[in-house]
Amino acid sequence: MKKYTKITASIGPNCSDYETLSRMVSAGVNVCRLNFSHDTGTTQGQKIDTIRRVSQDLDTPVAIMVDLQGPKHRIGNFATEDKYPLVLGQTFTFDNDSTPGDSTRVQLPDTDVLSSLHVGDRILLNDGKIEMRVDSVSAESVSATVIRGDEIWSRRGFNLPDTEIATSVLTDKDRKDLEYAITQKPDYVAISFVQKPEDIAEVRDFITERTSHPIKIIAKIERPNAVERIADIAAAADGVMIARGDLAVEVPYAEVPAISRHIIRECRKMNKPVIVATQMLGSMVVSEFPTRAEITDVATAAYLRADCTMTSEETTIGINPVNVIETMSNILSHADADAIANPYDWSRVESIPENDWSRSVASMAYLNRASAIVVFARDTVTATEISCRKPDIPVIAICNESVIANQLCLARGVYPIYCPELFGMRDAFEAARRFHINTGKLVIVDEDKISLRTLD
């Protein structure tokens, strides 16, 4: 069975050449993610050119997602490169003094962070291995108590799970990277460390002021305050990424699975695609085989009807990126088939009214045992909304613009075709046959017209 759940692959040194990318797309990649935390500028532009060439040569739509670094907070430097001891219960100070630090203090270069902290807020350093709690705040410094951790050293990154930082979601680096990325006409831009829906509006304004190209925005959910506002953020964005790496640092790690399910449900209500990300096949950076836990993690995303799973280091620096995609595709195909054969009642989402038109399309297809739903996609809205009803039959989207076909690569169970010539009712049959659907009924959606036809 062809997989319904899509794959976003991060593209890096080990998979950016034409041959490897071609094999990855053939194996099941639908979206290529370019991480601007690392390569930027013309290096990323060269990758985009290669991806577009692969897509054209294979006659397969592939979306391009630019992932901006976002605000990465780090403490300053210590007097030496040594590790400095910490004692549980001791007082440690973060200040705006650039003097090298010691075992009692260090510079916190970000003045916006200093001004945002409050008494009781937690400061997590080195991926949560060090925890401190703020005791007092002044204009120049923050005093905190060491709760966890036994040593500290220069330039450790930190997370502030209890603090809303009063700063722009776009750093100076992000603005420069986004300026360049816009010239390359990507399909999606992923925004890191989103805190509120206004962050999405800020990025959207930045983009629309510079281009008329319809770039869609993905909100990366990495902070507790973003989880609390997920409905509003999902409504403002065009899609959501559950970035479980930083999220598992900022919230108790045992809560991440439940939070992920909650986000998937909210995105479905909002008709927004959702990506499950981070360490899905992490062991395959150095291994040809996934762990049993990783297999289950990937399959669970499919069972939850997430739109997309994502690779990170597994493909960027892993020993065999093509094998990673083949493995993920194989797991998803089997999980999708099992989920369809043994379904839960995915139609029960309380906020979706009974007269919702996309639910009606899905119900019509189910009651008539249709082989596929064919959508004449003049934009991404119709096919995406039908996808969010999880009809468990293919949604074939005939697109008259390549950007629409590319952007629909993210939606679960949607198979886009970029072919402006196929825009008549009989063309729905031809589109179905391209996906080896030769018998049965088709539910055909063309703007506000819905019809049921039998393949002949």
Secondary structure, DSSP 8 states (H G I E B T S, - for coil): ---SSEEEEE--TTT-SHHHHHHHHHHT--EEEEETTS--HHHHHHHHHHHHHHHHHHT---EEEEE------B---BSSSS-EE--TT-EEEEES--S-BBTTEEE---HHHHTT--TT-EEEETTTTEEEEEEEE-SSEEEEEEEE-SEE-TT-BEE-TT----S-SS-HHHHHHHHHHHHT--SEEEETT--SHHHHHHHHHHHHTT--S--EEEEEE-SHHHHHTHHHHHHHSSEEEEEHHHHHHHS-GGGHHHHHHHHHHHHHHTT--EEEESSTTGGGGT-SS--HHHHHHHHHHHHTT-SEEEESHHHHT-S-HHHHHHHHHHHHHHHHHHHHHS---TT--TTS-TT-HHHHHHHHHHHTT-SEEEEEESSSHHHHHHHTT--SS-EEEEESSHHHHHHGGGSTTEEEEE-TT--SHHHHHHHHHHTT--SSEEEEEETTEEEEEE--
